[in-house]
Each structure stands twice: as C-alpha cells, then as structure tokens.
C-alpha cells in the first residue's frame, strides 16, 4: 500500500535571506519527519520532499504563508516506501543550473500551454493557429531514454548547461513551428522557453507543470514510456506510480 506522499515544487521568486531561510526550512522539515532536498538560490526555490501526508502538506501550507511562496504549485505522487535517505537544504547559485545570467524567470514567465490543451493539439496535429507543434525535450539524454513524447526533439544533452549551445546549433529545426518545451516538473523547460524566445523564436511555449502535471491531468496520451525522477523510485508511469 502506498503510504508515503511525495511532493515536488519550484518557484522563481527573489530570495535575499537564503541563509536564515535555510535554517528555518530545515528545522521545520525535520520536525515533521520529512526527507528530501530543498535548493535555495537568489532566483527562487526548488524542492522534492516525502513523508506522511499531514507532514508534507503542513510544511507546504506553512511555506505558502510567506508571500514570496504563496504561488508555489506542487505535484503529488505516492510510494510504498520513503524514497529519500535524509533531509538536505542547500544554497545554490541557481535552482537549475543553466549558466545564462540573462535568464530571469522571476521577472516574467514564458507563455505556457496546459496539459489538456496540449493533448488536443497533439490529437489534431497542429495548434489553434494551424501551426505544426513540435515537442522539445529539455532533459538530459539518460532521462529521455526512460520515456518521452512521441516524435519529440532530443538534442541529447548530458547537462542543462549545454542547452543554449544546442539551441543555436539546431535553430533551423524550430523555424515556423509552435515549439513546446517540456521537462519533468517545469523548471528546466521554463528557462529553456525564455532562452529560445530571447534567441528569436516567437512561438515557444513551456508545458505548464512539466510531464508530471501532464500525467496527472491527461495520463500518458502521446507519451512513450515512463518519466525518470531523481529519487529511489527511479521513474514514474503515466499513472504516477513507481516503475516496476
């Protein structure tokens, strides 16, 4: 029986008190018996946590009382066992490293497409304006091997810092099309979409909430395989259950 609630979330929001915030969040998480990892950077927060449902949801509810985190959106899944060994809160330069200081998602998000609209577009073979829709996987190559959208573009990067160079090399692949960047939970594809728009691609959208939200809202339609996750579950099926 699945009894452990797993939650992932991120939010680009300016943080200027990371050291104090680190201590407070670590104390609260440990008091609730949670395990996982929280990353704090000047650009925002990224977290994956697991524990009993009351503890996890209580932690998130308290976090949202801070106005900077009020808009934090979470993705939930369940597991039979605790997938993390300890509770870590780390200070980082970026919550997802891209090494492109001009990208500031907190200053304005790239436009997004929700899961249900994307499924309709993929069913129809085009977006609402009649443009061809191409799916762009912004994850690392080993993650893509577990599963990805049908006919998705995969530039076979091994780390996200390679994405800008890959985008420049393959710019012609995206011309004249509606590009939907996607990743596990939304954080990488958000930065990727902003970068591509800055690079001159006008019709780029991020998949809101990433693959996990897509699985939650529409299941596995147009997706082949499972979604790799960075914990002991290894990968999740479209039903958001651990890969067997």
Residue pairs with C-beta under 8 A, 6 or more apart in sequence:
1 80
2 78
2 79
2 80
2 241
3 52
3 78
3 80
4 50
4 51
4 52
4 78
4 79
4 80
4 81
4 82
4 83
5 50
5 51
5 52
5 53
5 56
5 57
5 76
5 78
6 48
6 49
6 50
6 56
6 76
6 77
6 78
6 79
6 83
6 231
6 233
7 47
7 48
7 49
7 50
7 56
7 60
7 74
7 75
7 76
8 47
8 48
8 49
8 74
8 75
8 184
8 185
8 212
9 45
9 46
9 47
9 60
9 72
9 73
9 74
9 75
9 185
10 44
10 45
10 46
10 47
10 95
10 96
10 185
10 186
10 187
11 44
11 45
11 69
11 71
11 72
11 73
12 43
12 44
12 95
12 104
12 105
12 106
12 109
12 190
13 44
13 45
13 68
13 69
13 71
13 106
14 42
14 43
14 44
14 68
14 106
15 21
15 40
15 41
15 42
15 43
15 44
15 45
15 68
16 42
18 40
18 41
18 42
18 91
19 91
21 40
22 40
22 89
22 90
22 91
25 38
25 40
25 63
25 89
26 38
26 87
26 89
28 59
28 62
29 36
29 38
29 49
29 59
29 87
29 89
30 87
32 51
32 55
32 56
32 58
32 59
33 51
33 52
33 55
34 49
34 50
34 51
34 55
34 56
34 59
34 87
35 49
35 50
35 51
35 82
35 84
35 85
35 86
35 87
36 47
36 48
36 49
36 50
36 84
36 87
36 88
36 231
37 47
37 48
37 49
37 84
37 88
37 89
37 90
38 45
38 46
38 47
38 49
38 88
38 89
38 90
39 45
39 46
39 47
39 90
39 92
39 95
40 89
40 90
40 91
40 92
40 95
41 91
41 92
41 93
41 94
41 95
42 93
43 94
43 95
43 104
43 105
43 106
44 95
44 105
44 106
45 69
45 72
45 95
46 95
46 96
46 187
48 84
48 230
48 231
49 56
49 59
49 84
50 56
50 79
50 82
50 83
50 84
50 231
51 82
60 72
60 74
63 69
63 72
64 70
64 72
73 209
75 185
75 209
75 210
75 212
75 213
75 216
77 212
77 236
77 240
77 241
78 240
78 241
79 233
79 242
80 242
81 232
83 231
83 232
83 233
84 231
84 232
95 187
96 160
96 187
96 188
96 191
97 159
97 160
97 161
98 160
98 161
98 163
98 164
98 191
98 195
99 161
100 164
100 191
100 195
102 198
103 191
103 194
103 195
103 198
105 190
105 191
105 194
109 190
109 194
109 206
110 190
110 193
110 194
110 197
110 204
110 205
110 206
111 193
111 204
111 205
111 206
112 193
112 205
112 206
112 207
112 208
113 121
113 180
113 205
113 206
113 207
113 208
114 208
114 217
115 207
115 208
115 209
115 213
115 214
115 216
115 217
115 218
116 217
116 218
118 133
118 180
118 207
118 214
119 214
119 218
119 221
119 222
121 127
121 128
121 133
121 178
122 133
122 149
122 150
122 221
122 222
123 221
123 222
125 132
125 133
126 132
126 133
127 133
127 178
129 178
131 176
131 177
131 178
131 203
132 176
132 177
132 178
133 177
133 178
133 180
134 151
134 152
134 153
134 173
134 174
134 177
134 178
134 179
134 180
135 148
135 149
135 150
135 151
135 152
135 153
135 180
135 182
136 152
136 153
136 174
136 179
136 180
136 181
136 182
136 189
136 192
137 144
137 148
137 149
137 152
137 153
137 154
137 155
137 182
137 183
138 160
138 163
138 181
138 182
138 183
138 188
138 189
138 192
139 183
139 184
139 188
139 228
140 157
140 158
140 159
140 160
141 154
141 156
141 157
141 158
142 158
142 228
143 184
143 228
144 152
144 154
144 156
146 225
146 226
146 227
146 228
146 235
146 243
147 223
147 224
147 225
147 226
147 227
147 228
147 235
148 154
148 223
148 224
148 225
149 182
149 222
149 223
149 224
150 222
150 223
150 224
152 182
153 170
153 173
155 162
155 163
155 166
155 167
155 169
155 170
157 163
157 166
160 188
160 191
163 188
163 192
163 195
164 195
167 192
167 195
167 196
167 199
168 199
171 199
171 200
171 201
174 196
174 201
174 204
175 201
177 203
178 203
178 204
178 205
179 196
179 201
179 203
179 204
179 205
180 204
180 205
180 206
180 207
181 189
181 192
181 193
181 196
181 204
181 205
181 206
181 207
182 189
182 206
182 207
182 210
182 211
182 214
183 189
183 192
183 207
183 210
183 211
184 210
184 211
184 212
184 227
184 228
184 229
185 209
185 210
185 211
185 212
185 213
186 206
186 207
186 208
186 209
186 210
186 213
187 210
189 206
189 207
189 210
190 206
192 206
193 204
193 205
193 206
196 204
197 204
207 213
207 214
209 216
211 223
211 227
212 227
212 236
212 240
214 223
215 223
215 227
215 236
215 237
215 238
215 239
215 240
216 240
219 238
219 239
220 237
220 238
220 239
223 238
226 235
226 236
226 237
226 238
226 243
227 235
227 236
228 234
228 235
229 235
229 236
233 242
233 243
234 242
234 243
235 242
235 243
236 242
236 243
237 243
